[in-house]
Amino acid sequence: MLVIATSSEQERFWRGEFGTSYAQRNRGSDWVAANTALFGRILGRTQGVRSVLELGSSIGLNLMAIGHLLPEAAISAVEINEDAAAELATNLPGAEVHVMPIREFEPVRTWDLVFTKGVLIHVNPDELPTVYDLMRRCSNRYLVVAEYYSPAPVEIEYRGHTGKLFKRDFAGALLDRFPELRLVDYGFAYHRDPNFPQDDLTWFVLEVPPGQH
């Protein structure tokens, strides 16, 4: 099911040709295999996940991996690029796919696991608090971020573009903003891993304590 909303001009970079090109570059069974290995580690630190929401899903490579690991879980996604979202809906026909900027998503329920992977790094830093609040509002159990880490905020040129990639301690910001969250585990995925390489991501599993969902 596709639920389509309009984007603001601020998101045109990812909604338009660049976002479509990104989806065309990043695909294939090797990606799904690497993601299955990564999320096997992450999900191994969780319990009872029966529903999953990804914010910024592209064509669904992460959700396909999670689908292998949690075949009974209900899958939902928010994706700004219509071409990528349409392919995701084809790849995962049972998924609920919302085509809109993350900041415009208005959840009507919660999910056991809410995550981003390589997405917060591309969010305008001024809009991160809005995204953090959304993530917390959407989750009734776990939050996962798998992003480029830096102890201090830093901007990196991204494929010849400025103002499009920012590294920082996203998990730390979530922990500071929501003191009730508990750090469950964290780890690193290296681009030179001989079997299942990732793009030098640091992942964090945060938990919402019982009674504070």
C-alpha positions as CSV (number, residue, x, y, z in Angstrom):
1,M,0.0,0.0,0.0
2,L,1.4,3.4,-1.0
3,V,0.4,6.5,1.0
4,I,1.7,9.6,-0.9
5,A,2.2,13.1,0.5
6,T,3.9,16.2,-1.0
7,S,7.5,17.1,-0.2
8,S,8.9,20.5,0.6
9,E,11.6,22.1,-1.4
10,Q,14.2,21.2,1.2
11,E,13.9,17.5,0.4
12,R,14.1,17.8,-3.4
13,F,17.7,16.5,-3.4
14,W,16.6,13.1,-2.3
15,R,13.1,13.1,-3.8
16,G,14.5,13.9,-7.3
17,E,17.1,12.5,-9.6
18,F,19.9,12.1,-7.0
19,G,17.7,9.9,-4.8
20,T,16.7,7.8,-7.8
21,S,20.3,7.4,-8.9
22,Y,21.2,6.4,-5.3
23,A,18.6,3.7,-5.4
24,Q,20.0,2.4,-8.8
25,R,23.6,2.3,-7.4
26,N,22.8,0.5,-4.2
27,R,21.1,-2.7,-4.9
28,G,21.7,-6.5,-5.3
29,S,21.9,-9.7,-3.4
30,D,25.3,-8.9,-1.9
31,W,23.7,-5.9,-0.2
32,V,20.9,-8.0,1.2
33,A,23.4,-10.6,2.4
34,A,25.5,-8.0,4.2
35,N,22.4,-6.4,5.7
36,T,21.2,-9.8,6.9
37,A,24.5,-10.4,8.7
38,L,24.3,-6.9,10.2
39,F,20.7,-7.1,11.4
40,G,21.3,-10.6,12.7
41,R,23.7,-9.0,15.2
42,I,21.3,-6.1,15.9
43,L,18.2,-8.2,16.3
44,G,20.1,-10.7,18.4
45,R,20.1,-7.9,21.1
46,T,16.3,-7.5,21.0
47,Q,13.3,-9.6,22.0
48,G,9.7,-10.0,20.7
49,V,10.0,-7.7,17.7
50,R,6.8,-8.2,15.7
51,S,6.6,-4.9,13.9
52,V,9.3,-2.8,12.2
53,L,9.4,0.7,10.8
54,E,12.3,2.0,8.8
55,L,12.6,5.8,8.2
56,G,14.3,6.4,4.9
57,S,14.1,2.9,3.3
58,S,15.1,3.5,-0.3
59,I,14.2,0.2,-2.2
60,G,14.0,-1.9,0.9
61,L,17.4,-3.6,1.1
62,N,17.4,-3.4,4.9
63,L,13.8,-4.5,5.2
64,M,14.3,-7.4,2.9
65,A,17.1,-8.6,5.2
66,I,14.9,-8.1,8.3
67,G,12.1,-10.0,6.5
68,H,14.5,-13.0,6.2
69,L,15.3,-12.8,9.9
70,L,11.7,-12.0,11.2
71,P,9.4,-13.5,8.5
72,E,6.3,-12.9,10.7
73,A,7.0,-9.3,11.4
74,A,4.8,-6.5,10.0
75,I,6.9,-4.2,7.9
76,S,6.4,-0.4,7.4
77,A,8.6,2.2,5.7
78,V,8.8,5.9,5.0
79,E,10.7,6.9,1.9
80,I,10.8,10.3,0.1
81,N,11.7,9.1,-3.4
82,E,8.7,7.9,-5.3
83,D,10.7,5.6,-7.7
84,A,12.5,3.9,-4.8
85,A,9.3,3.6,-2.8
86,A,7.5,2.0,-5.8
87,E,10.4,-0.6,-6.1
88,L,10.2,-1.2,-2.3
89,A,6.5,-2.0,-2.6
90,T,7.3,-4.5,-5.4
91,N,10.2,-6.1,-3.4
92,L,8.1,-6.3,-0.2
93,P,4.4,-6.5,-1.4
94,G,3.1,-6.9,2.1
95,A,4.8,-3.7,3.4
96,E,3.1,-0.5,4.2
97,V,5.0,2.2,2.4
98,H,4.6,5.9,3.0
99,V,6.0,8.2,0.3
100,M,6.9,11.4,2.0
101,P,9.7,13.3,3.9
102,I,10.3,11.8,7.3
103,R,9.4,15.0,9.0
104,E,5.9,14.9,7.5
105,F,5.1,11.4,8.7
106,E,2.3,11.3,11.3
107,P,2.1,7.8,12.9
108,V,-1.2,6.5,14.0
109,R,0.3,3.6,15.9
110,T,3.6,2.4,17.3
111,W,6.1,-0.2,16.3
112,D,8.3,-2.6,18.2
113,L,11.4,-1.5,16.3
114,V,12.0,1.8,14.6
115,F,15.3,2.4,12.8
116,T,17.4,4.4,10.4
117,K,20.5,3.2,8.5
118,G,22.5,5.8,6.7
119,V,19.7,8.4,6.8
120,L,20.2,10.7,9.8
121,I,23.6,11.7,8.3
122,H,21.6,13.3,5.4
123,V,19.1,15.1,7.5
124,N,19.6,18.9,7.9
125,P,21.0,19.3,11.5
126,D,18.3,21.9,12.3
127,E,15.6,19.2,11.6
128,L,17.2,16.4,13.6
129,P,15.2,17.2,16.8
130,T,12.0,16.8,14.8
131,V,13.2,13.4,13.5
132,Y,14.3,12.3,17.0
133,D,10.9,13.1,18.4
134,L,9.2,11.2,15.6
135,M,11.4,8.1,16.2
136,R,10.6,8.2,19.9
137,R,6.9,8.7,19.3
138,C,6.9,5.7,16.8
139,S,8.6,3.2,19.0
140,N,7.1,1.1,21.8
141,R,10.2,-0.9,22.4
142,Y,13.4,-0.4,20.4
143,L,15.2,2.4,18.5
144,V,18.1,1.5,16.3
145,V,20.4,3.9,14.5
146,A,23.2,2.7,12.2
147,E,25.0,5.8,10.9
148,Y,28.4,7.4,10.5
149,Y,29.7,8.3,14.0
150,S,31.6,11.3,15.1
151,P,32.0,12.5,18.7
152,A,31.6,16.1,17.5
153,P,29.4,17.2,14.6
154,V,31.2,17.5,11.3
155,E,30.1,18.1,7.7
156,I,31.5,15.9,4.9
157,E,31.4,16.7,1.2
158,Y,29.1,14.1,-0.4
159,R,29.7,13.2,-4.1
160,G,30.6,16.7,-4.9
161,H,27.8,18.3,-2.9
162,T,28.0,20.3,0.3
163,G,25.4,20.5,3.0
164,K,24.3,16.9,2.3
165,L,26.2,14.7,4.8
166,F,26.7,15.3,8.5
167,K,28.4,13.0,11.0
168,R,27.7,13.2,14.8
169,D,26.8,11.1,17.8
170,F,23.1,10.5,16.9
171,A,22.6,7.8,19.6
172,G,24.0,10.1,22.2
173,A,21.6,12.9,21.1
174,L,18.7,10.4,21.5
175,L,19.9,9.3,25.0
176,D,20.2,13.0,26.1
177,R,16.8,14.0,24.7
178,F,15.0,11.0,26.1
179,P,16.6,10.0,29.5
180,E,14.2,7.1,29.8
181,L,16.0,5.2,27.0
182,R,18.5,2.5,27.8
183,L,21.6,1.7,25.8
184,V,21.4,-2.1,25.1
185,D,24.4,-2.6,22.8
186,Y,26.5,-1.0,20.0
187,G,28.9,-2.1,17.3
188,F,30.8,-1.3,14.2
189,A,30.5,-2.6,10.6
190,Y,33.7,-2.3,8.6
191,H,33.9,-1.7,4.8
192,R,36.8,-4.2,4.6
193,D,35.0,-7.0,6.2
194,P,35.9,-10.1,4.1
195,N,32.4,-11.5,4.0
196,F,29.7,-8.9,4.8
197,P,31.1,-5.4,4.3
198,Q,29.2,-2.3,5.3
199,D,30.0,1.4,4.9
200,D,31.9,1.9,8.2
201,L,28.6,2.2,10.2
202,T,28.3,2.3,13.9
203,W,25.1,0.9,15.2
204,F,23.3,1.4,18.5
205,V,20.3,-0.5,20.0
206,L,18.3,1.7,22.4
207,E,15.4,0.3,24.5
208,V,12.2,2.0,25.8
209,P,11.8,0.6,29.4
210,P,8.5,-1.2,30.2
211,G,5.9,1.2,31.4
212,Q,7.3,4.1,29.4
213,H,6.1,3.0,25.9
